[in-house]
Amino acid sequence: MNIIITGSSRGIGNAISERCIKLGGRIYGVTTKTDVRKSNCIDYILTDPYNIDVLINNAGIIKVGNVSELTSYDWKKQFNVNVHGTFNCCKTYIKHCIERKIKGKIINIASTAGLGARPGRAAYAATKAAIINFSLSLAEELKDYGIKVYCVCPSAVDTDMRHYINPDDDFINMLKPADVADFVYNLIINGEKLDGQILTIK
Ligand SMILES: NC(=O)c1ccc[n+]([C@@H]2O[C@H](COP(=O)([O-])OP(=O)(O)OC[C@H]3O[C@@H](n4cnc5c(N)ncnc54)[C@H](OP(=O)(O)O)[C@@H]3O)[C@@H](O)[C@H]2O)c1
């Protein structure tokens, strides 16, 4: 099983990469150095002769602040990484799947923040809502090609991002990156009957 995962350097992405090594194939990590904001960010991977079975769009950023404090730069940067990054990788991967007749899987990591109000994090929540809706449409578009699209929405997870959002949280009882990694791993190996669904983890 060959997998591309964005944001693999730490947190949830790193845990998913480590878990997926058990699947025995190649794991291609995409980091800030490659930068998902670039439309050609995964092109170099797809020049390899190997078929890519799964794309996991996990890279994400957040800037905390009320809308009155948020700059247009902050707003755009979150959309560029979280939404455009997801679009960029999906677009390249879909072409790869269609050209090679691969029944691939796309797993987009959104958030429960995309499903409800998040005062103080409106821009981030809007990016996650965009990823959720994008995933629903993409699943429909790709049905005839046998390409599955899943959208995973974790609630708070004990990572650097969560420590930045709320350092006073109860981290002991919080989801760990390994919990999300287990969920994604099971989706990859058992998710055949699911498609186009919003899967929340709490
Ligand atoms: N933690 C939570 O509570 C939580 C809950 C729900 C959903 N999520 C989502 O889960 C995903 C992972 O979050 P996390 O908590 O693991 O965050 P994290 O610890 O802050 O890690 C974010 C990852 O994204 C990478 N990244 C940032 N900008 C990038 C870019 N332009 N190109 C490529 N990679 C980039 C980072 O790379 P560097 O190491 O180089 O910065 C890092 O590997 C995000 O999409 C986040 O929104 C998180």
The ligand as an ORCA input file, in Angstrom:
! r2SCAN-3c Opt
* xyz 0 1
  N      -4.955     18.969     17.072
  C      -6.267     19.058     17.019
  O      -6.946     19.311     18.031
  C      -6.989     18.817     15.723
  C      -8.367     18.531     15.756
  C      -9.048     18.324     14.572
  C      -8.380     18.393     13.380
  N      -7.045     18.684     13.356
  C      -6.400     18.754     12.043
  O      -5.474     17.693     11.934
  C      -4.405     18.088     11.067
  C      -3.084     17.882     11.794
  O      -3.105     18.683     12.960
  P      -2.046     18.561     14.147
  O      -2.795     18.843     15.378
  O      -1.242     17.329     13.995
  O      -1.186     19.865     13.819
  P       0.353     20.213     14.070
  O       0.896     19.397     15.171
  O       0.395     21.692     14.157
  O       1.012     19.725     12.700
  C       0.645     20.344     11.491
  C       1.395     19.683     10.362
  O       1.072     20.354      9.140
  C       2.312     20.700      8.480
  N       2.169     21.854      7.611
  C       1.822     23.136      7.962
  N       1.832     23.915      6.872
  C       2.196     23.142      5.818
  C       2.394     23.372      4.435
  N       2.233     24.602      3.901
  N       2.753     22.334      3.633
  C       2.932     21.084      4.152
  N       2.781     20.799      5.479
  C       2.406     21.817      6.291
  C       3.269     20.955      9.645
  O       4.610     20.951      9.202
  P       5.798     21.658     10.090
  O       6.145     20.694     11.173
  O       6.893     21.857      9.107
  O       5.237     22.955     10.600
  C       2.915     19.781     10.547
  O       3.486     18.585     10.079
  C      -4.660     19.551     10.693
  O      -5.292     19.609      9.445
  C      -5.606     20.010     11.794
  O      -6.406     21.081     11.371
  C      -6.334     18.880     14.502
*
